[in-house]
Amino acid sequence: MMPGRFFHDHGMIRRHANGLLEFKVGGAGLLFEGWLLLAEGQLFAILFDTVGQTPIFVIWNGVPLSKASFLDGIDGPFDPIAANPPYVKDGDKPALSHDVRHEPDVALFGGETGLQGVEAVLEAAVRTLVSGGWLVMEFGFGQEDDVRHLVAARPALRMDRVRADLQGIPRTAVIQRS
């Protein structure tokens, strides 16, 4: 992997009822799948490189566990910030598939327009990113123009590019702090 290049083209972390976090991330010939467990200031990871067929076992000590809403109460500065805010319109709830509905509402719904979480993340980025720092943020289907306008309305931020998902749909904004 080259410095300054993004590692993932897609990623997912899902919390299961047993407390384990299912983890998948990959792209460009790399794919890691596995499980993460946060316990008493440690992060235990059991991952498998499905391309290289290599198991990976990692324990990180001293992992701070903080609960916050869009970095409120957590001091910066940061570089980078990765965010997947809730971006589904409240009114779209009845149309969601069962596969999506297992997620808690707070993780899915971003208000009437679906953009409340996106705006909160952008405000947090203005407040906490270092100059030259990066925000990588997922957004919903059909929200690219809205996200571009929201970024443009914040002079401290600059839209670098938008990345498409594996189906070619614009889904990830790459934004730099001036």
Helices and strands as residue ranges (DSSP letters): E 10-15, E 21-27, E 30-39, E 42-49, E 54-61, E 81-83, G 90-95, H 98-101, H 105-108, H 116-128, E 134-138, H 144-152, E 157-164, E 170-177
